[in-house]
Amino acid sequence: MLQAVVAGAEALLYPSMYEGFGLPPLEAFAAGTPVVASDLPVIREVVGKAPATLVPAGDVDALAAALLSHARLTGPSDAAAGRARAREFTWAATAAATRATYVRTLS
């Protein structure tokens, strides 16, 4: 159900002030939906080089301007780049990174 909502959206608006990871932008990328989000280190890390509009956290005017201009992010190549970025995050990779962290920590 959530996937259908995200896939049918004009854009994902993610005005976070603090974020632990940033899964919603990845979900939007996987659905080919443009992302407008707060410019936070964790969001920049999650977004990577995929096309997204990042605005200063808490800047309502910048957020509104980004929403009004989101149409420039809806091209086929942008959607493909977003989907490719989302595919980089897998449960297997997460499990391997978590295991490696435990091994380093406990050694």
Summary of the structure (lengths in Angstrom):
residues: 107
radius of gyration: 15.1
end to end distance: 43.3
largest distance: 51.5
contacts: 297
relative contact order: 0.16
helix: 59%
strand: 9%
